[in-house]
Amino acid sequence: MTQPDRIEALLAEREARNLQILAAVLFWGALAMIGLIGLETAFGRGTPLGEIIPWLVSSTIVAAVFYELLRRRLWTSGVGLAIALMGGCFVGEYMFAFHRLFEAENLPLAVLTKMPGATMGLGAVATMSLALRPIYVVIVGSGSILALATVYLLALMDPRSQVVLSGLESILGPAVDSVRVMAEILFLVTGTVAVAFATAVARATTRDAARLQHTADEIGRYFSPNVAAGLLQGDRGVLLPGGREQDIVVLFSDLTGFTRLAAGLPAQEVLAVLSDYQERMVAAIFREGGTLDKFIGDGIMATFGTPEPLPDAADRALRAARGMMAALDQLNRERAAKGLAPLAQRIGIHAGPAIVGSIGTSQRLEFTAIGDTVNVASRIEGACKRSGQAAMVSAAVVERLCAPAMLTPLGPMQLDGQAEPIRLFAPA
């Protein structure tokens, strides 16, 4: 799926969720009105709203159907248009229900112009803005405006009506205040335009948010969560070239004999095995707040206490190593069930000062750590091969542990490129 398609899909999902809310509001609102009318009827009081009972019942049923369609994400645009049309008819249905009542009671139709039609219409317009489509707002507003204009014309055609410009006559009796009615229509027109514009802005803002979310998701595919967060928040320590010296813990892992294992497999199958392994290992690293520095073939380099220093970085690295070994055990059980050969890995962890930051040129930067601490961690991982250990950590890591850990001392070991032996431990 391309970026524009994905953004439109995210926007459509939010629109469907909001329409679902509107359908729920329509359902419960109509049901509440039916309950109110039934309650008043039960007490023998009666109500003119009883004239709209058929409309309320049908609205309840239709709203329930709409809600279910939206919940299943079926015909979202069609349902949204139907809800907008229902909203556009709301003011007209409500006022003409009273029209039928007034005819039965032989009341002047001028009374209709005194109802809060503009307020109801603007309420419907504002509610429809949740759908994030300006056209829906325009449909609801146009229907409400048409209803008000029609009521005004009907009132003028009634021979009992009197046209006035102000005064008590506009509030009482058969008088029609033309200024008031025109002001209400103008108020509703202005409100509809304003809400439609605000809805268009909200839709554009939502699209920008969806685009930002898509960008964040894409960044997350290439960077660790903590580095991605720094990029999105504009952290100068992550964005600017250069670095600073800080105390970190470095973890290296490598698949043992993977080159030999992959020699007889098709390229796609090799990639599938490697991706499955790396996904599980990276999950264990991220779970402990580690930063994925890079993939090195079938190897992984991760750091802890980056970009920002952490007092328990050593504990996190040790827990990540144990999580990686547990994840590999689970992967090997799954491979054994399929009749596949098991995988083996080596893990080396060391702690100390390193230069941490965005290294490279202005055109291409890579957030990484460099220094002797990184080199020693890599040498410890390589030394696992001759020691027969699946994982080894240096004394520097043990000294930085905040919590006791079960470790087996292995004694000093000479590492390639190091002048002095380094005391190593194996996780129990």
Secondary structure as GFF3:
##gff-version 3
##sequence-region A 1 428
A	DSSP	alpha_helix	3	42	.	.	.	ID=ss1
A	DSSP	three_ten_helix	48	52	.	.	.	ID=ss2
A	DSSP	alpha_helix	53	71	.	.	.	ID=ss3
A	DSSP	alpha_helix	76	105	.	.	.	ID=ss4
A	DSSP	three_ten_helix	109	114	.	.	.	ID=ss5
A	DSSP	alpha_helix	117	128	.	.	.	ID=ss6
A	DSSP	three_ten_helix	129	131	.	.	.	ID=ss7
A	DSSP	alpha_helix	134	157	.	.	.	ID=ss8
A	DSSP	beta_strand	162	164	.	.	.	ID=ss9
A	DSSP	three_ten_helix	168	170	.	.	.	ID=ss10
A	DSSP	beta_strand	175	177	.	.	.	ID=ss11
A	DSSP	alpha_helix	178	222	.	.	.	ID=ss12
A	DSSP	alpha_helix	225	232	.	.	.	ID=ss13
A	DSSP	alpha_helix	236	239	.	.	.	ID=ss14
A	DSSP	beta_strand	242	256	.	.	.	ID=ss15
A	DSSP	alpha_helix	258	262	.	.	.	ID=ss16
A	DSSP	alpha_helix	267	287	.	.	.	ID=ss17
A	DSSP	beta_strand	291	296	.	.	.	ID=ss18
A	DSSP	beta_strand	299	304	.	.	.	ID=ss19
A	DSSP	alpha_helix	313	337	.	.	.	ID=ss20
A	DSSP	beta_strand	344	360	.	.	.	ID=ss21
A	DSSP	beta_strand	365	370	.	.	.	ID=ss22
A	DSSP	alpha_helix	372	387	.	.	.	ID=ss23
A	DSSP	beta_strand	391	394	.	.	.	ID=ss24
A	DSSP	alpha_helix	395	399	.	.	.	ID=ss25
A	DSSP	beta_strand	407	413	.	.	.	ID=ss26
A	DSSP	beta_strand	422	427	.	.	.	ID=ss27
###
